[in-house]
């Protein structure tokens, strides 16, 4: 283990990845080493099954949706660059962060919105919200209670009264939440 970390790491497209994600050189190198560990067959890419084996994702109620974020647009594999781009959404926001970029509040909100909007129609329907809530709370709440929470949430946030939440309505409904903290994970050492 020590020998692997003491050797310089040659990361493909490292400078571009750092510019896109805001990760430091050390962060990108660390993530590359983790990527290589997940890529057991040394294919140069990850499949869904490679990521589904991560313990914390396996027990996360929306872990399958997070795994799905690595495989947008019908892709069946994720290269290192994609791997880092998705993980950048979970990087803690720095005090000096701009309002743009992969680690901004806006970007985190867009990423969270996509976890709900599974049919990619630009709206979170009642069914989509109910499904996520059901996954998150499990059997701790009855179906009737979940439906009531879902209906109330949509009723309060759905300003155009179309029965679903647009991105703008979703963003407004969570504006008081510390989304930056809630979507931050310790993904590096």
GUPALO-100803 format. One record per residue: chain; residue number from 0; residue in one letter; z, x, y of N, C-alpha, C in turn. Coordinates in steps of 0.2 Angstrom, whole numbers, plus 5000, padded with zeros to 4 digits. Last residue first. Layout:
<nodes>
NODE  ch    i  aa   nc3   nc1   nc2  cac3  cac1  cac2   cc3   cc1   cc2
NODE   A  NUM   a     Z     X     Y     Z     X     Y     Z     X     Y
...
</nodes>
This chain:
<nodes>
NODE  ch    i  aa   nc3   nc1   nc2  cac3  cac1  cac2   cc3   cc1   cc2
NODE   A  188   x  5008  4952  5057  5014  4955  5056  5020  4951  5058
NODE   A  187   x  5000  4937  5062  5000  4944  5062  5007  4947  5061
NODE   A  186   x  5002  4924  5063  4997  4926  5058  4996  4934  5058
NODE   A  185   x  5012  4913  5067  5013  4920  5066  5008  4922  5061
NODE   A  184   x  5004  4901  5077  5006  4903  5070  5007  4911  5071
NODE   A  183   x  5003  4887  5087  5003  4895  5087  5007  4896  5080
NODE   A  182   x  5003  4874  5091  4997  4877  5088  4997  4884  5088
NODE   A  181   x  5014  4872  5098  5014  4869  5092  5008  4871  5088
NODE   A  180   x  5012  4880  5110  5017  4882  5105  5016  4879  5098
NODE   A  179   x  5001  4873  5116  5001  4880  5115  5006  4882  5110
NODE   A  178   x  5006  4860  5117  5001  4861  5112  5000  4868  5110
NODE   A  177   x  5019  4853  5121  5017  4860  5122  5013  4862  5116
NODE   A  176   x  5014  4837  5128  5016  4841  5122  5015  4848  5124
NODE   A  175   x  5009  4830  5138  5016  4832  5139  5018  4837  5133
NODE   A  174   x  4996  4827  5134  4997  4832  5139  5004  4834  5140
NODE   A  173   x  4992  4819  5124  4996  4824  5122  4997  4829  5128
NODE   A  172   x  4984  4809  5131  4990  4807  5127  4994  4812  5125
NODE   A  171   x  4974  4817  5136  4978  4814  5141  4985  4812  5137
NODE   A  170   x  4967  4820  5124  4970  4826  5128  4975  4823  5133
NODE   A  169   x  4962  4807  5120  4967  4811  5116  4971  4817  5120
NODE   A  168   x  4954  4804  5131  4960  4800  5130  4965  4804  5125
NODE   A  167   x  4944  4815  5129  4948  4814  5135  4954  4810  5134
NODE   A  166   x  4939  4812  5116  4943  4818  5117  4947  4817  5124
NODE   A  165   x  4944  4794  5113  4939  4800  5114  4943  4806  5115
NODE   A  164   x  4950  4784  5100  4952  4789  5106  4946  4794  5107
NODE   A  163   x  4946  4766  5099  4947  4773  5096  4948  4778  5102
NODE   A  162   x  4945  4754  5104  4948  4754  5098  4948  4761  5095
NODE   A  161   x  4941  4753  5117  4935  4753  5112  4938  4754  5105
NODE   A  160   x  4948  4754  5130  4948  4749  5125  4943  4748  5120
NODE   A  159   x  4948  4765  5138  4942  4761  5138  4942  4755  5133
NODE   A  158   x  4961  4770  5134  4960  4768  5141  4954  4763  5142
NODE   A  157   x  4971  4772  5122  4964  4770  5123  4962  4766  5129
NODE   A  156   x  4985  4775  5122  4980  4780  5124  4973  4778  5125
NODE   A  155   x  4991  4763  5117  4993  4766  5123  4988  4771  5126
NODE   A  154   x  4984  4760  5106  4984  4755  5111  4986  4758  5118
NODE   A  153   x  4986  4771  5098  4979  4769  5100  4979  4765  5106
NODE   A  152   x  5000  4769  5096  4997  4775  5099  4990  4774  5102
NODE   A  151   x  5000  4757  5090  5004  4758  5096  5001  4764  5100
NODE   A  150   x  4993  4759  5078  4991  4754  5082  4994  4755  5089
NODE   A  149   x  5002  4769  5072  4995  4771  5074  4992  4766  5079
NODE   A  148   x  5014  4762  5070  5013  4768  5075  5006  4770  5077
NODE   A  147   x  5009  4752  5062  5012  4751  5068  5012  4757  5073
NODE   A  146   x  5006  4760  5051  5001  4756  5054  5003  4754  5061
NODE   A  145   x  5018  4766  5047  5013  4770  5049  5007  4766  5053
NODE   A  144   x  5025  4754  5044  5027  4758  5049  5022  4762  5052
NODE   A  143   x  5017  4750  5033  5018  4746  5038  5020  4749  5044
NODE   A  142   x  5020  4761  5024  5013  4760  5026  5013  4755  5033
NODE   A  141   x  5035  4769  5028  5031  4764  5025  5024  4764  5028
NODE   A  140   x  5039  4786  5027  5038  4781  5031  5034  4776  5027
NODE   A  139   x  5039  4796  5018  5045  4795  5022  5045  4789  5026
NODE   A  138   x  5028  4800  5011  5032  4794  5009  5038  4793  5013
NODE   A  137   x  5020  4808  5024  5020  4807  5017  5024  4800  5015
NODE   A  136   x  5017  4813  5036  5024  4811  5035  5025  4809  5028
NODE   A  135   x  5004  4818  5036  5009  4822  5039  5016  4820  5037
NODE   A  134   x  4996  4809  5029  4997  4815  5026  5003  4819  5029
NODE   A  133   x  4997  4798  5039  5000  4797  5032  5001  4804  5028
NODE   A  132   x  4991  4804  5050  4998  4802  5050  5001  4801  5043
NODE   A  131   x  4978  4805  5045  4982  4811  5047  4989  4809  5047
NODE   A  130   x  4975  4791  5043  4975  4796  5037  4979  4802  5039
NODE   A  129   x  4977  4786  5056  4981  4783  5050  4981  4788  5045
NODE   A  128   x  4966  4792  5062  4973  4793  5064  4978  4791  5059
NODE   A  127   x  4955  4786  5055  4956  4793  5055  4963  4795  5057
NODE   A  126   x  4957  4773  5058  4957  4775  5051  4959  4782  5050
NODE   A  125   x  4955  4772  5071  4961  4770  5069  4962  4773  5062
NODE   A  124   x  4946  4787  5076  4946  4780  5074  4953  4779  5072
NODE   A  123   x  4942  4797  5088  4947  4797  5083  4948  4789  5082
NODE   A  122   x  4925  4803  5092  4931  4798  5093  4936  4799  5087
NODE   A  121   x  4915  4810  5089  4917  4811  5095  4923  4806  5097
NODE   A  120   x  4911  4810  5076  4907  4805  5080  4910  4806  5087
NODE   A  119   x  4915  4817  5064  4912  4820  5070  4908  4816  5074
NODE   A  118   x  4923  4812  5055  4916  4810  5054  4912  4813  5060
NODE   A  117   x  4936  4817  5058  4932  4820  5052  4925  4818  5052
NODE   A  116   x  4945  4820  5070  4939  4817  5070  4934  4820  5064
NODE   A  115   x  4957  4829  5067  4957  4821  5067  4950  4818  5066
NODE   A  114   x  4951  4841  5070  4955  4840  5064  4956  4833  5062
NODE   A  113   x  4946  4840  5083  4942  4840  5077  4945  4839  5070
NODE   A  112   x  4958  4840  5090  4954  4834  5090  4949  4834  5084
NODE   A  111   x  4961  4854  5088  4966  4849  5085  4962  4842  5085
NODE   A  110   x  4951  4859  5096  4951  4861  5089  4956  4856  5085
NODE   A  109   x  4953  4854  5108  4947  4853  5105  4947  4854  5098
NODE   A  108   x  4966  4860  5111  4965  4853  5110  4959  4851  5107
NODE   A  107   x  4962  4874  5111  4967  4872  5106  4966  4864  5105
NODE   A  106   x  4954  4873  5122  4951  4875  5116  4955  4873  5110
NODE   A  105   x  4963  4870  5132  4957  4866  5131  4954  4867  5124
NODE   A  104   x  4972  4881  5132  4974  4875  5130  4969  4870  5128
NODE   A  103   x  4963  4895  5124  4965  4891  5130  4968  4885  5127
NODE   A  102   x  4957  4904  5115  4964  4903  5115  4967  4899  5121
NODE   A  101   x  4944  4904  5117  4946  4901  5111  4953  4900  5111
NODE   A  100   x  4940  4899  5135  4941  4904  5129  4944  4901  5123
NODE   A   99   x  4949  4895  5150  4944  4895  5145  4945  4899  5140
NODE   A   98   x  4959  4897  5158  4959  4890  5156  4953  4889  5151
NODE   A   97   x  4967  4913  5153  4963  4909  5157  4962  4902  5154
NODE   A   96   x  4983  4920  5151  4977  4917  5148  4973  4912  5153
NODE   A   95   x  4995  4926  5155  4989  4927  5159  4983  4924  5157
NODE   A   94   x  5003  4922  5144  5005  4920  5151  4999  4920  5156
NODE   A   93   x  4995  4918  5130  4998  4923  5134  4999  4920  5141
NODE   A   92   x  4997  4908  5116  4994  4908  5122  4998  4913  5126
NODE   A   91   x  4996  4913  5099  5000  4911  5104  4996  4912  5111
NODE   A   90   x  4982  4908  5089  4986  4914  5092  4990  4911  5098
NODE   A   89   x  4975  4898  5084  4982  4898  5082  4986  4904  5085
NODE   A   88   x  4962  4901  5086  4965  4895  5089  4972  4894  5088
NODE   A   87   x  4960  4912  5079  4961  4913  5086  4964  4907  5089
NODE   A   86   x  4955  4908  5066  4962  4910  5067  4964  4911  5074
NODE   A   85   x  4942  4906  5069  4946  4900  5068  4953  4902  5069
NODE   A   84   x  4938  4919  5071  4937  4914  5077  4941  4908  5075
NODE   A   83   x  4941  4925  5059  4945  4927  5065  4944  4922  5071
NODE   A   82   x  4931  4919  5051  4938  4919  5049  4943  4920  5055
NODE   A   81   x  4919  4922  5057  4921  4915  5057  4929  4915  5056
NODE   A   80   x  4920  4936  5054  4919  4934  5061  4922  4927  5061
NODE   A   79   x  4919  4937  5040  4925  4939  5043  4925  4936  5051
NODE   A   78   x  4912  4921  5034  4912  4928  5035  4918  4930  5039
NODE   A   77   x  4914  4908  5023  4916  4910  5029  4916  4918  5029
NODE   A   76   x  4903  4896  5014  4907  4902  5015  4909  4904  5022
NODE   A   75   x  4897  4884  5016  4901  4885  5010  4905  4891  5010
NODE   A   74   x  4893  4874  5030  4893  4880  5027  4898  4880  5021
NODE   A   73   x  4892  4862  5036  4890  4862  5029  4890  4869  5026
NODE   A   72   x  4898  4864  5049  4891  4863  5048  4889  4864  5041
NODE   A   71   x  4913  4874  5044  4909  4869  5048  4902  4869  5047
NODE   A   70   x  4924  4880  5038  4917  4879  5034  4913  4873  5038
NODE   A   69   x  4936  4881  5043  4932  4888  5042  4925  4887  5039
NODE   A   68   x  4940  4869  5043  4938  4871  5049  4934  4878  5049
NODE   A   67   x  4945  4867  5030  4939  4864  5032  4936  4867  5038
NODE   A   66   x  4958  4872  5032  4953  4876  5027  4946  4873  5029
NODE   A   65   x  4963  4861  5039  4963  4868  5042  4958  4872  5038
NODE   A   64   x  4962  4851  5029  4958  4850  5036  4957  4857  5039
NODE   A   63   x  4971  4855  5020  4964  4855  5018  4959  4854  5024
NODE   A   62   x  4983  4855  5027  4980  4861  5025  4973  4861  5023
NODE   A   61   x  4991  4845  5032  4984  4845  5034  4980  4851  5032
NODE   A   60   x  5003  4848  5026  5000  4842  5025  4993  4841  5027
NODE   A   59   x  5005  4864  5018  5004  4861  5024  5000  4854  5023
NODE   A   58   x  5004  4870  5006  5010  4865  5007  5009  4862  5013
NODE   A   57   x  4993  4878  5007  4994  4874  5001  4999  4868  5002
NODE   A   56   x  4996  4886  5018  4991  4881  5018  4991  4876  5013
NODE   A   55   x  5006  4894  5012  5007  4890  5018  5002  4885  5019
NODE   A   54   x  4998  4901  5001  5004  4896  5000  5006  4892  5006
NODE   A   53   x  4981  4901  4999  4986  4903  5003  4992  4898  5003
NODE   A   52   x  4971  4895  4991  4977  4899  4987  4982  4902  4992
NODE   A   51   x  4962  4891  5000  4966  4886  4997  4972  4889  4993
NODE   A   50   x  4954  4902  5002  4959  4900  5007  4964  4895  5004
NODE   A   49   x  4946  4903  4990  4950  4909  4992  4955  4907  4997
NODE   A   48   x  4941  4890  4990  4946  4892  4985  4950  4898  4987
NODE   A   47   x  4931  4891  5000  4937  4887  5001  4942  4888  4996
NODE   A   46   x  4927  4909  5001  4926  4902  4999  4932  4898  5001
NODE   A   45   x  4923  4922  5012  4928  4918  5008  4925  4912  5007
NODE   A   44   x  4914  4938  5010  4915  4931  5013  4920  4928  5009
NODE   A   43   x  4912  4949  5003  4911  4950  5010  4911  4943  5014
NODE   A   42   x  4916  4950  4990  4909  4947  4992  4907  4948  4999
NODE   A   41   x  4927  4955  4983  4923  4959  4988  4916  4957  4989
NODE   A   40   x  4935  4947  4976  4929  4949  4972  4925  4953  4977
NODE   A   39   x  4945  4943  4985  4947  4947  4979  4941  4950  4976
NODE   A   38   x  4948  4941  5000  4941  4942  4996  4942  4946  4990
NODE   A   37   x  4961  4943  5003  4958  4936  5001  4952  4936  4998
NODE   A   36   x  4960  4956  5007  4964  4954  5002  4962  4947  4999
NODE   A   35   x  4951  4955  5018  4949  4959  5012  4953  4957  5006
NODE   A   34   x  4959  4948  5027  4952  4945  5024  4950  4949  5018
NODE   A   33   x  4969  4958  5029  4970  4952  5026  4964  4948  5023
NODE   A   32   x  4961  4967  5036  4964  4969  5030  4966  4963  5026
NODE   A   31   x  4957  4960  5047  4952  4962  5042  4955  4964  5036
NODE   A   30   x  4969  4958  5053  4966  4952  5050  4960  4954  5045
NODE   A   29   x  4971  4972  5057  4976  4969  5053  4973  4962  5049
NODE   A   28   x  4960  4973  5066  4961  4977  5060  4965  4974  5055
NODE   A   27   x  4964  4964  5076  4958  4963  5072  4958  4967  5065
NODE   A   26   x  4976  4970  5080  4976  4963  5077  4970  4962  5073
NODE   A   25   x  4971  4982  5085  4976  4982  5080  4976  4975  5076
NODE   A   24   x  4963  4977  5096  4960  4981  5090  4965  4981  5084
NODE   A   23   x  4968  4960  5100  4968  4967  5101  4965  4971  5095
NODE   A   22   x  4959  4945  5103  4964  4949  5099  4963  4956  5100
NODE   A   21   x  4950  4937  5110  4956  4940  5114  4961  4944  5109
NODE   A   20   x  4938  4933  5104  4945  4930  5102  4951  4932  5106
NODE   A   19   x  4927  4940  5110  4927  4932  5109  4934  4929  5108
NODE   A   18   x  4931  4953  5110  4929  4950  5116  4930  4942  5115
NODE   A   17   x  4933  4955  5096  4939  4956  5101  4938  4952  5108
NODE   A   16   x  4920  4954  5092  4926  4949  5089  4932  4949  5094
NODE   A   15   x  4914  4964  5098  4912  4958  5099  4917  4953  5098
NODE   A   14   x  4921  4975  5092  4921  4974  5099  4919  4967  5101
NODE   A   13   x  4918  4973  5078  4925  4973  5080  4925  4972  5088
NODE   A   12   x  4907  4973  5069  4907  4969  5075  4914  4968  5078
NODE   A   11   x  4917  4978  5055  4911  4976  5057  4911  4971  5063
NODE   A   10   x  4929  4990  5055  4928  4983  5055  4922  4981  5058
NODE   A    9   x  4937  5002  5047  4931  5001  5050  4929  4993  5050
NODE   A    8   x  4953  5009  5049  4949  5003  5046  4942  5002  5050
NODE   A    7   x  4960  5024  5044  4956  5020  5049  4952  5015  5046
NODE   A    6   x  4974  5024  5033  4967  5025  5034  4964  5021  5040
NODE   A    5   x  4986  5018  5031  4986  5024  5035  4979  5026  5036
NODE   A    4   x  4985  5007  5023  4986  5006  5030  4985  5012  5034
NODE   A    3   x  4983  5013  5011  4978  5008  5013  4979  5007  5021
NODE   A    2   x  4994  5020  5008  4988  5023  5009  4983  5019  5013
NODE   A    1   x  5004  5010  5006  5004  5014  5012  4998  5017  5014
NODE   A    0   x  5000  5004  4994  5000  5000  5000  5000  5004  5006
</nodes>
